[in-house]
């Protein structure tokens, strides 16, 4: 298949398969420039190559495609599927299975992208070689303030990240604007750059070291991060806040309120914990206490999902026993959480289970 692209035009090319069609990617790697190209309903064998996008107004889209390498004999992340230096990448309605083969690079790598959009993805059994320092799914560097990262309805399960720091699932580093005179993080003009919604990143194996985490974000203000209706749960308790799910490195601003209140657009709550935050120029991460007043009210139900013999900081559902509720309240007091907030325990279901 050959495409002729005129120098001064941004040509839109939609390539849709009929029947069981396959594309074999071979030959020299040429950058995608001055073209908006979309593949739909194809089996695509990447061989040992990848797509390179290096034009700010160009884009590459895969929808309902089956992606693999060398007829499935080479791990899908032996190389990144796409390297987005500029421009946009859209992955939509894809099922990617790494078959537990160990790869060398993030599934997607990017520097200064205009848009990264993942929607309706199922990603399982990816793995990185031991000693790898890169994230498993997405690596973004030099993210600009006009860029967007949108992750919606993705399910990342049972994958194995690398064994070094920053070798989690997602790593994003943003460039702070040099001419930004707004040193107050409450600036309402800060627009959302990172959106994660209706997604789950669970049951993935992370490096058993304090430096590693599932997601690390650097350089974005709290108002530029929007996370809702999502679950991130890869650290098996108890971890005593030593190993983190989520790390945020904030730019140097004048944070005038409690830090947790700055993240009004992030549904921390019972979706992921623990979280660490570092505010530049500090070099130490601090644990971010996420408990809001909703955690002062515990519902004990015979059908509850939480049954604890030790402290559960982030109980996702009703607890199953009165003893579990008391363990939670005592440890909250010990940790100095919810000071001055009245507590309540409500009971329902079979009283024989309130032991």
N, C-alpha and C positions, 0 to 999 in steps of 0.2 A: 504494500500500500504506500503510495507516495502522495504528498501534499505540496502544492505550489502556493506559497504565501507571498502576496505582494508586499513590497517594502513599506508602504505608507498606510496599510490598512490592517485593522484587527479583524481577521476573518473568524467567523463562528463555524465550527465543524462539529456536527453531532453524528456520531458513528454508532448505529444501533444494529445489533446482530439479529438475524432471522434464523431460527433453528439452532443447532449446536455448533456455533462458530467459534473459532479459536484464532488468536493473534499470537505469533511468536515474535518477541522483541529481540532483534539481533542487529549486528553491525556496530558502527561508531555511535557514541552518545552525542547527540546534538541538543543544544538547549532549545526549550520551547519559548519562542518569542513571537510577538505580534499575532497570536492566535488564541482563541477560546475553544478548547477541544474537549469533547465529552465522549466517553465510551460507556455503552450500556448493553447489558446482557451478553457479555463476551466471556469466554475462557481466555485468560491472558497469561502466557508463559513468559516471564521476565528474563529467563535465562540467567546470566550473570550481570545484567545491566540494570539501570534505573532511569527514571525520567528526571530531567533537570529543568526547572522553571526559573528563568533569570530576567524576566521582563515584568515591570510593575503592573501592567494592565493585562497580562496574559493569565490564563487559568487552565487547569487540568482537572477533569472530573471523572470519577469512576462510580457507576451506579449499577447495582445488581450484577456485579461481575465476580467471577471466580479467579482469584489471583494466586499464582504459584510460580515456582522456579524449576526449570529442567525436569518437567513432567512430575514434579513433586519430590524429586530425589535430592534437592538442595533446600536447605531451610529458607523460609520466606524472608527472614531478616538477616541473611548472610550479608546483604547490602540493604540500605534503605530503599524502599520502593520508589520514593520520590525525594529529591532534594530541592527545597523551595528557597531559592536565594532572594527572589522577589516574586510578586504576583500572588496567585491564589491556588489553593488545592482543596478539592471537595471529595470526600469519601462518603458514600451514601448506600445504605442497604447492602452491607458486605458481611460475610462470615469468613473470618480468617483463623485458621487452625495451624499452629506451628508444629504440631505433632511432636512436641518436646525435643525437637532438634535445636542445638545450640547455635545461635547466630552471633554476629559481630557488631551490629549497628542498630540504632533505633529504627522502628518500622518507618517513621517519617522524620526527616531532619530538615531544619529550616533556619534561615537567618534573614531578618528583615522582611517577613512575609506581609502581604497586604491582608490576606484572609486565609485562615485554616478552619475548615468546617468539617467536623465529623458528626454524622447523624445516622442512627439506626445501625450500629456496628456490634457484632459479637466477636470478641477476640479471646481465644483460649490457647493454652499450651505453647505460648511463645517462651523462649528461653535465651539468655545471653551467656556467653562463655564466662567462666570464672575469671575474676580480675577485671572485668569490663567496668568502665567508669561512666558509661552513657546510660540514659534512661531507656526503658524497654519500648514504650509506645511512641512518645513524641518528645523531640528536643527542639526548643526554639531559643535562639539567641538574637541579640540586637533587635528585639521587638520594639517598634516605634509606637508613639502615642496615637497615631492614626490607624493602627492595625487592629484586627479583631481575631480572637481565637474563640470559636464556638464549638462546644462539645455537648451534644444532645442525644439522649437515648442510646448511650453506648454501654456495653456490658463487658467488662474486662475481668476475666476470672481464670484462676488456676494457671497463672503464668509465673515464670521464675526470673526475677530481676538479677542484675549483676551484683557483685560482692563488694563494691567500693562505694564511697560517698558519691551522692548525686546519681547513683545507678538505681533509681526507683522506677516509677511508671511514667511520670511526666515531669519535665524540667522546662521552666520558662524564665528567661532573663530579659527584662525590658530596659531600654535606654531611657534615662531620665532627661527630660528636656532641659537644655542649658539655659534657655531664656524664660523658664518658668519662675515667675515672681511670687506665685502663690505658695507661701510656706505654711499655710494652714490646711491640714488635710480635710477640713470641713468644706472646702471649696465646692459648691454645688455644680460647677462647670465640669467636674471630673466625670467623664463618660465611661461606661462599662467597656473594658477591653477584653477581659476574660469572662466567658459565660460557661458554666457547667450546670446542666439541668437534667433531671429525670434519668440519671445515670448511676451505675454502680461499678466500683472498682473494689473487688472483694476476693478473698481467698488466694491472693497472690503471695509468693514467697519473696520477702525482702531480705537484704543483707542484715545479719544479726549484730549490727553496730549502730552506735548512737547517731552517727552522721547521716545514715541512710533514712529515707522516708518515701512514702508513696508519691507525693506531689511536692515539688519545691518551686516557689514563685519568688522572683527577685525583681525589685524596682517598680512595682505597681503600688499605687495608693489603695487604701481600703475600699474607697468608692469605685475603683475601677475593677473590682473583683465581685462577681455575682455568682453565687453557688446556691442552688435550691433543689429540693426534692431529690437529693443524691445521697448515696451511702458509700463511704470509703472505710473499709474495715479489713485490714491485712495484718495487724499486729495482734497476736493472740495474748489476752490478758493472763495473769497480771504482768504489767510492764513497769509499773511504778513511775510512769512519766519519763523513763529513760530512753525509750525508743518512740519516735514520733511518726504519726501518719502524714502530717502536713506541716511544712515549714514555709514561713513567709519572711522575706527580708524586705523591710519597708525603706523607702528613701527617707532622707533626713528632712523632717517637717516638724512643725510645732503642734504636737498632739495635745490638745487642751482638755480632752475628756478621758475617761477610762478607755483603755485601748479596745476592749471588747465592744464598746458602743460605737466605735468607728466602723465596724463591720456590719452595718445595718442590713446590707444586702446579702450577707452570707448566713445561710441557715446552718449554723454549727450544731446547736442543740444535740439531739440524739443521733446524729448521722455520722460523725467521725470525731475521734479523740484518741490520743492527745495531740495537741497543736503547739508549735513553738514559733515565737516571733522574735525577730531581731531588728532593731531600728538603727540604721547607720548613723554615726560611725562606730557604734558599739560592735564588739566582736563576739559577744556572747548571746546565745539564744535564751529566751525566757519562756517558761511554760505559760500558755495563755489559758487562764481559767475561763471556762465557757458556760458554767452553770448559770442559768437564768431562774427567775422565780417559778417557772413551771416545774423545776426539780424539787420545789418545796412541798409539792402535793404528790403523794405516792398512793397509787391504787393497788390494793392487794386483791387478787382474783385467783380463784382456783384454776383458771385456765390461763393464767399469766405466763409470759414467755421467759421471764428472768427467774432463775433459781440460783441464788448465790450463797456460797459458804464463806466468801471473802468480799471485799468492797467492790461494787460495780459502779464506777463513776458515771457512766453514760448509759443508764438503763433505757433500752429501746422501747420496751412495752411494759404492760402491767407486771408487777412482781408476783411470784406465786405464793409467798408465805409472809407471815407477820415477822418472823425472825429475819428474813431478808431485808424487809423495810427498816428494821431497827439497826441492822448492820450498816445500811446506807446512811441513815441519819447520824449515827455515832461517828462515822468516818468523815461525813461532811463537817460536823462540829470540830473534829480533831484537826481538819485541814483549814479551818477558818472560813468555810464557804457559807454563803447565804446568811451572813451575820445580820441579825435584826429582822429577819424574814420569818413570819409565823409558819410552822410546819403543820401538815395535816396528813393523816392516813385514813383512807376510805376502804371499806371491806365489802366484798361481794362474793357470791359463790358458796361453796361448801366450807363450813367453819372447821371441819375436821382437818383441813389443810393449813390452817393458820397456826402452824407450830414452828 
